């Protein structure tokens, strides 16, 4: 994929319904992926630790979302935060409503 890191990240975010910026050994990332798996929701997971531009991407995600930590979960192009944020949305029933939007 060509372009600047911000262009690449924006392209990834806009390409799929659910995008998770993750690290392969992160327990919180695994937990979020399992949450979507239980819902039968396909996700695009970008494993930052396996990406040459890992640090640049995390820097841009921090600029974009206010947090550098993973997971960073985007649904329909909007960042909904990390693991605890998604679990709270799920418990409240709001996550299903967000996923149903088109």
N, C-alpha and C positions, 0 to 999 in steps of 0.2 A: 504494500500500500504506500503510495507516494504522498508527499505533502508534509506540512509541519505537524508536530505532535498535537496541537489543538485541533487541527483539521482531521487528523486520524481519529482522535477520541470522539469528536463530534460525529464523524462518519459512522463509527461503531455504534454509538448511542442511538443514532437515527435509523440504523439498519434493521433493528429487531424490536419486538415488543418488550422483552425483558432482557436487560444486559447487566451482568454482574462483573465488576472489576474486582478481582480476587487474587489470592496467592494460594498456591497448591497445597501448602502445609498449614493453612490457617483454619483452625477449628470453627471459628465464627463463619467463615466463608462456606465451609462444608455444611454447617447447620442451615444457612440460608438456601443453599442449593437443594438440600433435602426437603425444605419447606415447599419449594416450588415443585419438586419432583412428586411429593405427596399430592399436590393439587393437579398433577398431570400437565403442568405448564412448562413448555420448552423454554430454555434460557440460552443466551449466548454468554459464556463465561470467558473472560479475558484474564488469563493467568499472568499477572504482571511479573512475577518472578521468573517467567520463561520468556519475557519480552525484552529485547535489547534496550528499549527505551523506558524501562521500568521507572526509573527515578523521575524522568521528565514527565511521564504520564501521571505519576502520583502528584508531582508538583502542580500539573494542570488540573487534576481532579480536586486538589485542595483549593485552587483558585476558583474553580467552578462551583464547588459544593460547600466550601468552608471546612472540610475535613480531609485529611491525607490518609486516614486509616482505611482498611479494607474489612469487609466488603463495602463497596459503594454500589448500590442497587438503583438502576434506572428502569422505570416502567413508562412506556409511551414517551420516552425522552425526558422524563422528569425524575430527578433524584429523590428517592424516598429514604435515604440514609443507609444505615448499616443493619447489623443483625438484630439488635434490640428494637430498633425502629420497626423493622419488618415483622418481628414477632408480636409487637404491640398492635400493629395494623391488622394482623391476622386474628388476634384474640378479640379485637373490637368488631370484626366482620368487615372492616373497611377494605382490606386487601382484595377480597373477592370482588367487591364493587369496582375497584380500580382496574382489576384485570379484565372485567367484563366490558369496560369502555372500549369504544373503537374509534 
